[in-house]
């Protein structure tokens, strides 16, 4: 069936606005990432959560529905079931990694050298400053806007790549603050570059899994749970490893 001229024009306008929405989301993410990592401490704390809220408000005004954002109550049950499975899997893997002598040094991150610091990080800082804002921004807003332009493959590829690139700034001191990584990669410039590249690849791969969980469950609950368990349980495991190693 041939489209009328008006229908063609309306379709083109919708496509243009969809691409514009994606561009705005990416721009806000880039600016917030730079502000969070290269300005003051207080801005580093507040910027990403604020950006996620702003993006949510903007895209809601642009017509994205709660289901497109992964926030529909209809998917809470399914999302919760996938979340439980994801947390159980990560808990098992982290426990094995912390117990094996060959992998234990990779858990020795300086910032989690005490149990109190790990508890604060895993229960407050990680969920409120990192996990929930990032999942809302990437698997919620960005995935919802990308879904209006691309098919599943495009959403997976673009969303995961951008999520990997998002972690460049945060991984600049990765090798210097982790005993296992610094011993494995070295502490110089080359080691730092390799560490950043590895972090981008690893987080892009994680983004693929987060996106799959979001698509499969229809809810942000599942990727939020997996994202938190990777960071939060990892922080607690790091503190336990430090505690055992120094006592």
C-alpha positions in Angstrom: 0.0 0.0 0.0 1.5 3.3 -1.1 1.8 6.1 1.4 0.4 9.5 0.7 2.7 12.5 0.6 1.4 13.7 4.0 1.9 10.3 5.5 5.5 10.2 4.1 6.2 13.6 5.6 4.8 12.6 8.9 6.9 9.5 9.0 10.0 11.5 8.2 9.2 13.9 11.0 8.8 11.1 13.5 12.1 9.6 12.4 13.9 12.9 12.7 12.5 13.5 16.2 13.5 10.0 17.2 17.1 10.6 16.0 17.0 14.0 17.8 15.9 12.3 21.0 18.8 9.8 20.8 21.3 12.6 20.1 20.1 14.7 23.1 20.3 11.6 25.4 23.8 10.9 24.3 24.9 14.5 24.6 23.5 14.7 28.2 25.3 11.4 29.0 28.7 12.7 27.7 28.4 16.0 29.5 27.4 14.5 32.8 30.2 11.9 32.5 32.8 14.7 32.0 31.4 16.8 34.9 31.2 13.8 37.2 34.9 12.8 36.7 36.7 16.1 36.0 35.2 18.7 38.4 34.5 18.9 42.1 33.7 16.1 44.5 30.2 17.3 45.1 29.4 17.5 41.4 30.9 14.0 41.0 28.4 12.8 43.5 25.3 14.5 42.2 25.7 14.8 38.5 24.9 11.3 37.2 21.7 10.9 39.4 20.6 14.4 38.4 21.2 13.6 34.7 19.2 10.4 34.9 16.2 12.2 36.4 16.5 15.0 33.8 16.6 12.4 31.0 13.6 10.6 32.4 11.6 13.8 32.6 12.6 14.8 29.1 11.8 11.5 27.4 8.5 11.2 29.2 7.6 14.6 27.8 8.7 13.3 24.4 6.1 10.5 24.7 8.1 7.5 25.9 5.8 5.2 27.8 6.6 3.5 31.1 6.9 0.1 29.3 9.4 1.6 26.9 11.5 2.8 29.8 11.3 -0.6 31.6 9.3 0.9 34.4 5.9 -0.7 33.9 4.4 -2.3 37.0 3.1 -5.1 34.8 6.7 -6.4 34.5 7.7 -6.2 38.1 7.1 -9.9 38.8 9.0 -11.1 35.8 11.8 -8.6 36.5 12.1 -9.8 40.1 12.4 -13.4 39.1 15.2 -12.7 36.7 16.8 -10.4 39.3 16.9 -13.3 41.9 18.6 -15.6 39.4 21.1 -13.0 38.4 22.1 -12.2 42.0 22.4 -15.9 42.9 24.7 -16.5 39.9 27.0 -13.5 40.7 27.1 -14.5 44.4 28.3 -17.9 43.4 30.9 -16.7 41.0 32.3 -14.0 43.3 32.5 -16.5 46.2 34.5 -18.9 44.1 36.8 -16.1 42.8 37.5 -14.8 46.3 38.3 -18.3 47.6 40.7 -19.3 44.8 44.3 -18.2 45.4 44.9 -17.5 41.7 42.0 -15.0 41.5 41.9 -13.6 45.0 44.4 -10.7 44.4 42.0 -9.2 41.8 39.6 -8.5 44.6 42.1 -6.4 46.6 41.0 -2.9 45.6 42.3 -0.2 47.9 39.0 1.7 48.3 37.4 -1.4 49.8 40.2 -2.2 52.3 37.8 -2.0 55.3 34.5 -3.7 55.8 32.8 -0.4 56.9 33.9 1.3 53.7 32.6 -1.6 51.6 29.3 -1.6 53.5 28.7 2.1 52.8 29.7 1.7 49.2 27.6 -1.4 48.5 24.5 -0.3 50.3 24.4 3.5 49.6 27.0 4.8 47.2 26.9 2.1 44.5 23.1 1.8 44.2 22.3 5.5 44.5 25.2 7.1 42.7 26.0 4.4 40.1 23.6 1.5 39.6 20.2 3.0 39.6 21.1 6.2 37.7 23.1 4.3 35.1 20.4 1.7 34.5 17.7 4.3 34.3 19.8 6.3 31.8 21.1 3.4 29.7 18.7 0.5 29.9 15.7 2.9 30.5 16.0 6.1 28.6 18.7 5.3 26.0 17.3 1.9 25.2 13.8 3.3 24.9 14.9 6.0 22.5 17.1 3.6 20.5 14.2 1.2 20.3 12.2 3.7 18.3 14.9 3.7 15.5 16.6 0.4 15.5 15.8 -3.2 15.8 17.1 -5.5 18.6 20.6 -5.8 17.1 21.0 -2.0 16.8 19.8 -1.5 20.4 22.2 -4.1 21.7 25.2 -2.9 19.7 24.7 0.9 20.2 23.7 0.7 23.8 26.5 -1.7 24.8 29.2 0.3 23.0 28.1 3.6 24.6 28.0 1.9 28.0 31.5 0.7 27.5 32.8 4.1 26.4 31.0 5.6 29.5 33.5 3.8 31.7 36.7 5.3 30.2 37.0 8.1 32.7 36.1 6.0 35.7 38.8 3.3 34.8 41.7 5.7 34.5 43.0 4.7 37.9 42.0 1.1 37.7 45.4 -0.6 37.7 47.0 1.7 40.3 44.3 1.0 42.9 44.1 -2.8 42.4 46.9 -5.1 43.5 46.0 -8.0 41.2 45.6 -5.8 38.1 48.8 -3.7 38.7 50.8 -7.0 39.1 49.2 -8.4 36.0 49.3 -5.4 33.7 51.9 -3.2 35.3 51.5 0.2 36.9 52.9 2.4 34.1 51.2 4.2 31.2 51.0 1.1 29.1 49.4 -0.8 31.9 46.9 2.0 32.4 45.9 2.1 28.7 45.5 -1.7 28.7 43.4 -1.4 31.9 41.2 1.2 30.4 40.7 -0.8 27.2 39.9 -3.9 29.2 37.4 -2.0 31.3 35.7 -0.7 28.2 35.5 -4.2 26.7 34.3 -5.7 29.9 31.6 -3.1 30.6 30.4 -3.2 27.0 30.1 -7.0 27.4 28.2 -6.4 30.7 26.0 -3.9 28.8 25.0 -6.7 26.4 23.9 -8.8 29.3 22.1 -5.9 31.0 20.3 -5.2 27.8 19.4 -8.8 27.3 17.9 -8.9 30.8 16.0 -5.7 30.1 14.6 -7.1 26.8 13.9 -10.5 28.2 12.1 -9.4 31.4 10.7 -6.1 30.2 11.8 -4.5 33.4 14.7 -2.5 34.8 14.6 -4.5 38.0 16.6 -7.4 36.5 19.6 -5.3 35.1 19.6 -3.1 38.3 19.9 -6.3 40.4 22.7 -7.8 38.2 24.6 -4.4 38.0 24.4 -4.0 41.8 25.5 -7.5 42.5 28.5 -7.2 40.3 29.6 -4.0 42.1 28.1 -4.3 45.5 28.9 -8.0 46.2 32.3 -7.4 44.6 33.0 -4.6 47.1 32.0 -6.7 50.0 34.1 -9.6 48.8 37.0 -7.2 48.4 36.7 -6.1 52.0 36.5 -9.7 53.2 39.6 -10.6 51.2 41.5 -7.6 52.6 40.4 -8.6 56.2 41.5 -12.2 55.8 44.8 -11.3 54.2 45.8 -8.8 56.9 44.8 -10.8 59.9 
